[in-house]
């Protein structure tokens, strides 16, 4: 029976040593995982911070682009109206000058017609 007790005690010691080594390995693994988690957590926070900053910049750029597009459309409409008004004014001035020239030339043309008519008769 003493031999059995020694054998059981030896096995218990071996088992205990195996458990102890496993516990040490698990603790080391856990510590490595904790370190990785801290490192990745810090990296994740840095990436998240940079993404948030980039998102803010993108949002501001988008707002500016929309404002530029709005102003461009407003300026385009203003220019179209200004060009249309200038073209109408030019056309009106041209028509008036043409009428004025015709009125000035009408007596001369009538006189020339009378001269031709007299020559024909």
C-alpha positions as a Markdown table, in Angstrom:
| # | Residue | x | y | z |
|---|---|---|---|---|
| 1 | Unk | 0.0 | 0.0 | 0.0 |
| 2 | Unk | 2.9 | 2.3 | 0.7 |
| 3 | Unk | 4.1 | 1.7 | -2.8 |
| 4 | Unk | 0.7 | 2.6 | -4.2 |
| 5 | Unk | 0.7 | 5.8 | -2.2 |
| 6 | Unk | 4.1 | 6.7 | -3.5 |
| 7 | Unk | 2.9 | 6.0 | -7.0 |
| 8 | Unk | -0.3 | 8.0 | -6.5 |
| 9 | Unk | 1.7 | 10.8 | -5.0 |
| 10 | Unk | 4.2 | 10.8 | -7.8 |
| 11 | Unk | 1.4 | 10.9 | -10.4 |
| 12 | Unk | -0.3 | 13.7 | -8.4 |
| 13 | Unk | 3.0 | 15.6 | -8.4 |
| 14 | Unk | 3.4 | 15.0 | -12.2 |
| 15 | Unk | -0.1 | 16.1 | -12.8 |
| 16 | Unk | 0.3 | 19.0 | -10.5 |
| 17 | Unk | 3.5 | 20.0 | -12.4 |
| 18 | Unk | 1.7 | 19.7 | -15.7 |
| 19 | Unk | -1.1 | 21.8 | -14.5 |
| 20 | Unk | 1.3 | 24.3 | -13.1 |
| 21 | Unk | 3.2 | 24.5 | -16.5 |
| 22 | Unk | -0.1 | 24.9 | -18.3 |
| 23 | Unk | -1.2 | 27.6 | -16.0 |
| 24 | Unk | 2.2 | 29.4 | -16.6 |
| 25 | Unk | 1.8 | 29.1 | -20.3 |
| 26 | Unk | -1.8 | 30.2 | -20.2 |
| 27 | Unk | -0.8 | 33.2 | -18.0 |
| 28 | Unk | 2.0 | 34.1 | -20.6 |
| 29 | Unk | -0.5 | 33.7 | -23.4 |
| 30 | Unk | -3.0 | 35.9 | -21.6 |
| 31 | Unk | -0.4 | 38.5 | -21.0 |
| 32 | Unk | 0.6 | 38.5 | -24.7 |
| 33 | Unk | -3.1 | 38.8 | -25.6 |
| 34 | Unk | -3.5 | 41.6 | -23.2 |
| 35 | Unk | -0.5 | 43.4 | -24.7 |
| 36 | Unk | -1.8 | 42.8 | -28.2 |
| 37 | Unk | -5.2 | 44.1 | -27.2 |
| 38 | Unk | -3.7 | 47.2 | -25.7 |
| 39 | Unk | -1.6 | 47.7 | -28.9 |
| 40 | Unk | -4.4 | 47.1 | -31.2 |
| 41 | Unk | -6.8 | 49.1 | -29.1 |
| 42 | Unk | -4.4 | 52.1 | -29.3 |
| 43 | Unk | -4.0 | 51.5 | -33.0 |
| 44 | Unk | -7.8 | 51.2 | -33.4 |
| 45 | Unk | -8.4 | 54.4 | -31.5 |
| 46 | Unk | -5.8 | 56.2 | -33.7 |
| 47 | Unk | -7.4 | 54.8 | -36.9 |
| 48 | Unk | -10.8 | 55.8 | -35.6 |
| 49 | Unk | -9.6 | 59.3 | -34.7 |
| 50 | Unk | -8.0 | 59.7 | -38.2 |
| 51 | Unk | -11.2 | 58.4 | -39.9 |
| 52 | Unk | -13.3 | 60.8 | -37.9 |
| 53 | Unk | -11.0 | 63.7 | -38.8 |
| 54 | Unk | -11.1 | 62.6 | -42.5 |
| 55 | Unk | -14.9 | 62.4 | -42.3 |
| 56 | Unk | -15.0 | 66.0 | -40.9 |
| 57 | Unk | -12.8 | 67.3 | -43.7 |
| 58 | Unk | -14.9 | 65.4 | -46.3 |
| 59 | Unk | -18.1 | 66.9 | -44.9 |
| 60 | Unk | -16.7 | 70.4 | -44.9 |
| 61 | Unk | -15.4 | 69.9 | -48.5 |
| 62 | Unk | -18.8 | 68.6 | -49.5 |
| 63 | Unk | -20.5 | 71.7 | -48.0 |
| 64 | Unk | -18.0 | 74.0 | -49.7 |
| 65 | Unk | -18.6 | 72.2 | -53.0 |
| 66 | Unk | -22.4 | 72.5 | -52.7 |
| 67 | Unk | -22.0 | 76.3 | -51.9 |
| 68 | Unk | -19.7 | 76.7 | -54.9 |
| 69 | Unk | -22.2 | 74.9 | -57.2 |
| 70 | Unk | -25.1 | 77.0 | -55.8 |
| 71 | Unk | -23.1 | 80.2 | -56.4 |
| 72 | Unk | -22.1 | 79.1 | -59.8 |
| 73 | Unk | -25.7 | 78.5 | -60.8 |
| 74 | Unk | -26.7 | 81.9 | -59.4 |
| 75 | Unk | -23.9 | 83.6 | -61.3 |
| 76 | Unk | -24.7 | 81.6 | -64.5 |
| 77 | Unk | -28.4 | 82.8 | -64.3 |
| 78 | Unk | -27.2 | 86.4 | -63.7 |
| 79 | Unk | -24.9 | 86.3 | -66.6 |
| 80 | Unk | -27.5 | 84.8 | -68.9 |
| 81 | Unk | -29.9 | 87.6 | -68.0 |
| 82 | Unk | -27.2 | 90.2 | -68.4 |
| 83 | Unk | -26.2 | 88.9 | -71.8 |
| 84 | Unk | -29.9 | 88.7 | -72.9 |
| 85 | Unk | -30.5 | 92.3 | -71.8 |
| 86 | Unk | -27.3 | 93.5 | -73.5 |
| 87 | Unk | -28.3 | 91.6 | -76.7 |
| 88 | Unk | -31.8 | 93.1 | -76.6 |
| 89 | Unk | -30.4 | 96.6 | -76.1 |
| 90 | Unk | -27.9 | 96.1 | -78.9 |
| 91 | Unk | -30.7 | 94.9 | -81.2 |
| 92 | Unk | -32.9 | 97.8 | -80.3 |
| 93 | Unk | -30.1 | 100.3 | -80.9 |
| 94 | Unk | -29.3 | 98.7 | -84.2 |
| 95 | Unk | -32.9 | 98.7 | -85.3 |
| 96 | Unk | -33.3 | 102.4 | -84.3 |
| 97 | Unk | -30.1 | 103.4 | -86.1 |
| 98 | Unk | -31.3 | 101.5 | -89.2 |
| 99 | Unk | -34.7 | 103.3 | -89.1 |
| 100 | Unk | -32.9 | 106.7 | -88.6 |
| 101 | Unk | -30.6 | 106.0 | -91.6 |
| 102 | Unk | -33.6 | 105.0 | -93.7 |
| 103 | Unk | -35.5 | 108.1 | -92.7 |
| 104 | Unk | -32.4 | 110.3 | -93.6 |
| 105 | Unk | -32.0 | 108.5 | -96.9 |
| 106 | Unk | -35.7 | 108.5 | -97.9 |
| 107 | Unk | -35.7 | 112.1 | -99.2 |
| 108 | Unk | -32.6 | 111.4 | -101.2 |
| 109 | Unk | -34.0 | 108.2 | -102.6 |
| 110 | Unk | -37.3 | 109.9 | -103.5 |
| 111 | Unk | -35.3 | 112.6 | -105.2 |
| 112 | Unk | -33.4 | 110.1 | -107.2 |
| 113 | Unk | -36.6 | 108.3 | -108.2 |
| 114 | Unk | -38.0 | 111.7 | -109.5 |
| 115 | Unk | -34.9 | 112.3 | -111.5 |
| 116 | Unk | -35.0 | 108.9 | -113.0 |
| 117 | Unk | -38.7 | 109.3 | -113.7 |
| 118 | Unk | -38.1 | 112.6 | -115.4 |
| 119 | Unk | -35.4 | 111.1 | -117.5 |
| 120 | Unk | -37.6 | 108.3 | -118.6 |
| 121 | Unk | -40.4 | 110.6 | -119.6 |
